[in-house]
């Protein structure tokens, strides 16, 4: 039975245990990433970057940097989801395909590029905030894309960010936002945890 969007949301749970003997092929990884990059970003910055950690050696390194959490090694692939701090510098180039496809006019490309550069250039807090927003939106779609393909996933924030940056060569322009583990679950997944009632989190003005 095909997934509906509501079904994807309601059946997705965070998985902590994966079948380490089962892999995911490259085409599935690319499909998940293609869908993840459909996420929104301010001014279409697309200021995200993904590292697909698949090899045993890289998984071992990342597991150590994740305080030994075993799912990092057990998952078929663990994505290091990064935000790009200097995305504003490349906005003109990023928007060029949209101009060529007549999706936006060149005048808007010029205006947005100049405005975003002025806003971000001397504002490291805004650069970081925007990078985290974009990467987080993409990570959520990545998990839903994994669910739609029949895989399980989980999001991890417990890792040594400095160590990940140094070990995986992220440089100064990328910040690791979260890890997303994807693979085949081991055993029966646990049911999702109860959520707060809507009245506890919603107010009208």
C-alpha positions in Angstrom: 0.0 0.0 0.0 1.5 3.4 -1.0 2.4 5.7 1.8 0.3 8.8 2.3 2.0 11.8 3.8 0.0 11.5 7.0 1.0 7.8 7.2 4.7 8.7 6.8 4.5 11.1 9.6 2.6 8.9 12.0 4.6 5.7 11.4 8.1 7.3 11.5 9.9 6.6 14.7 13.5 7.1 15.7 15.4 3.8 15.3 18.4 3.0 17.6 19.2 -0.4 16.3 20.0 -1.4 12.7 20.8 -4.7 10.9 24.5 -4.1 10.3 24.6 -6.8 7.6 22.3 -5.0 5.2 23.5 -2.2 3.0 21.8 0.5 0.9 22.8 1.0 -2.7 24.0 4.3 -4.1 20.9 5.0 -6.1 18.8 5.0 -2.9 21.2 7.3 -1.2 21.1 9.7 -4.1 17.3 9.6 -4.2 17.1 10.4 -0.5 19.5 13.3 -1.0 17.7 14.6 -4.1 14.5 14.8 -2.1 16.2 16.3 1.0 17.5 19.1 -1.2 13.9 20.0 -2.1 13.7 21.6 1.4 13.2 25.3 1.6 16.0 27.7 2.3 16.0 31.5 2.6 16.5 33.1 -0.8 17.0 29.6 -2.1 20.5 29.6 -0.6 20.6 25.8 -0.5 23.3 26.2 2.2 23.6 22.6 3.1 26.1 19.8 2.6 25.9 16.1 3.3 28.6 13.5 3.9 27.4 9.9 3.5 29.5 7.8 5.9 29.4 4.3 4.5 32.8 2.6 4.9 33.7 0.6 8.0 36.7 2.8 8.7 34.7 6.1 8.5 31.9 4.6 10.6 34.4 3.6 13.3 35.8 7.1 13.4 32.4 8.7 13.5 31.1 6.3 16.2 34.1 7.3 18.4 33.3 10.9 17.8 29.6 10.2 18.7 30.5 8.9 22.2 30.3 5.3 21.1 26.6 5.3 20.0 26.4 1.9 18.2 23.8 2.9 15.7 26.4 5.1 13.9 28.2 1.9 13.0 25.2 -0.4 12.6 23.3 1.9 10.1 23.9 1.3 6.4 24.8 4.9 6.1 25.1 7.8 8.5 24.8 11.2 7.0 26.7 14.1 8.5 24.3 16.9 7.8 26.1 20.2 7.6 25.2 23.8 7.2 27.2 26.1 4.9 28.2 29.2 6.6 29.4 31.1 3.5 26.4 30.2 1.3 25.6 33.8 0.9 28.8 34.3 -1.1 27.7 31.8 -3.7 24.0 32.8 -4.1 24.4 34.4 -7.5 25.9 31.2 -8.8 23.3 29.1 -7.0 20.4 31.1 -8.5 21.8 30.9 -12.1 20.0 27.6 -13.0 16.7 29.2 -12.0 17.4 32.2 -14.2 18.3 30.0 -17.1 15.1 28.0 -16.6 13.1 31.3 -16.6 12.0 30.6 -13.0 13.2 33.9 -11.8 14.4 37.0 -13.7 18.0 38.0 -13.7 17.1 41.3 -12.0 15.8 39.3 -9.0 19.0 37.2 -8.9 21.1 40.4 -8.8 18.9 42.0 -6.1 18.8 39.0 -3.9 22.5 38.3 -4.2 23.4 41.9 -3.2 21.0 42.0 -0.4 21.9 38.7 1.1 25.6 39.5 0.9 25.1 42.7 2.7 23.0 41.0 5.4 25.3 38.1 6.0 28.8 39.3 5.3 29.6 40.8 8.7 27.1 38.8 10.7 28.5 35.4 11.8 25.4 34.8 14.0 23.1 35.1 11.1 25.3 32.9 9.0 25.2 30.2 11.6 21.5 30.6 12.3 20.7 30.3 8.6 23.0 27.3 8.2 21.3 25.5 11.0 17.8 26.3 9.8 18.5 25.1 6.3 20.3 21.9 7.3 17.6 21.0 9.9 14.8 21.4 7.3 16.8 19.2 4.9 17.5 16.6 7.5 13.8 16.2 8.3 12.9 15.6 4.7 15.9 13.2 4.4 14.3 11.1 7.2 10.9 11.1 5.6 12.5 10.2 2.3 14.2 7.2 4.0 10.8 6.2 5.5 9.2 6.4 2.2 11.8 4.0 0.7 11.2 1.5 3.5 14.2 2.4 5.6 14.5 3.4 9.2 16.3 6.4 10.5 17.3 8.4 13.5 18.7 11.9 14.2 21.6 12.4 16.6 22.9 15.6 18.1 25.3 13.9 20.5 28.7 14.2 18.9 32.0 16.0 19.1 31.4 18.8 16.6 35.1 19.9 16.6 36.3 16.4 16.2 33.9 15.8 13.3 35.0 19.0 11.6 38.7 18.0 11.9 38.3 14.3 11.1 36.1 14.8 8.0 37.8 17.9 6.8 34.8 20.3 6.9 37.0 23.4 7.1 35.7 26.8 8.3 32.8 27.1 5.9 30.8 24.0 7.1 29.3 23.3 10.5 28.0 19.8 11.4 24.4 20.2 12.5 23.3 16.7 13.1 23.8 13.1 12.2 21.1 11.1 10.4 21.4 7.3 10.6 19.6 5.3 7.9 19.3 1.6 7.4 17.3 -1.5 7.9 15.9 -1.9 11.4 17.0 -4.7 13.7 14.0 -6.4 15.2 10.6 -4.8 15.8 10.7 -1.0 16.0 9.5 0.4 19.2 6.3 2.5 19.0 6.7 6.2 18.9 6.6 8.2 22.1 3.5 10.1 23.2 3.3 13.7 22.1 1.9 16.7 24.0 -1.7 17.5 23.3 -2.2 20.2 20.7 -3.8 22.6 23.2 -0.5 22.5 25.1 1.5 23.8 22.2 -1.0 25.9 20.2 -2.3 29.3 20.9 -4.3 31.7 18.7 -3.9 35.5 18.6 
